[in-house]
Amino acid sequence: MLVLHGLEGSSRSHYAVGLMRQAIARGWRAVTLNFRSCSGELNLLRPFYHSGYTEDLDEVLRMLVVREPGLRLGAVGVSLGGNVLLKWLGEREAGVPTELVGAVAISVPFDLTPCTRALDRGFCRRVYAANFLRTMRAKVRLKADRDPGLHGVVDLALALRARTFAEYDRAVTAPLYGFVDERDYWTRASSRPYLSRIRRPTLLVNALDDPIVPPEALPDPATLPPSVRAEFLPQGGHVGFIEGFWPWRFESWVERRALDFLASLVPPECHAPRGGQASGARPIC
């Protein structure tokens, strides 16, 4: 299983750890793709990553396929990682490697324009945006110190004082990746226009009460191709979907749902025993 984390997340994010634990419990192997600058070490090249940047996913997935012929692979993308995964699936269409049996996308910002507007106002601006932008501004500052040429590409002054994603994307993302402006970036990086072109079995899980992804950002399930299934639930927040007895005992329903969906796409003989991880056993397929 390949996991793609969300904005400013990493392989250490709670949902990435939870998904990989679920995989190990089933006898699967799992890996998380850390987007550029998210592993704890600033990447060396000038570009970071963004909501529609699919080249690194393509390279990593094809590397896995070449390294292990016959591999059965499932992918799970969370939030921004889900947008990247869905956009890549739509871009590649029938060209997706056959080794990828299916995908799950959780709490995806399908349409970045209304999602960014939601992030840039009220509660979301004070909590989510403030937290995300704090680390993003710090990375820009560090990268500018290492790469003086960055000053001629991005609006460093605006980037370092940015308090909204509109300001940050105008200052950094748009000029760094060749978009006209932040609105052009939000339009071209959104995954919703690519959903109709997805050919692999794919599950979409979002909550209607997600503070970051308003209902108008969600695709109409009636317009989705047969390969794509939408489960838009009344509650769950953003990457929430908790079940159990809070705060004493609770689990992530959506992590289990993702693994159940992927497990349904591979034949039974490809599942290792649940005790396999203790003995170092590997899945058959």
Summary of the structure (lengths in Angstrom):
residues: 285
radius of gyration: 18.9
end to end distance: 12.1
largest distance: 57.2
contacts: 941
relative contact order: 0.16
helix: 48%
strand: 14%
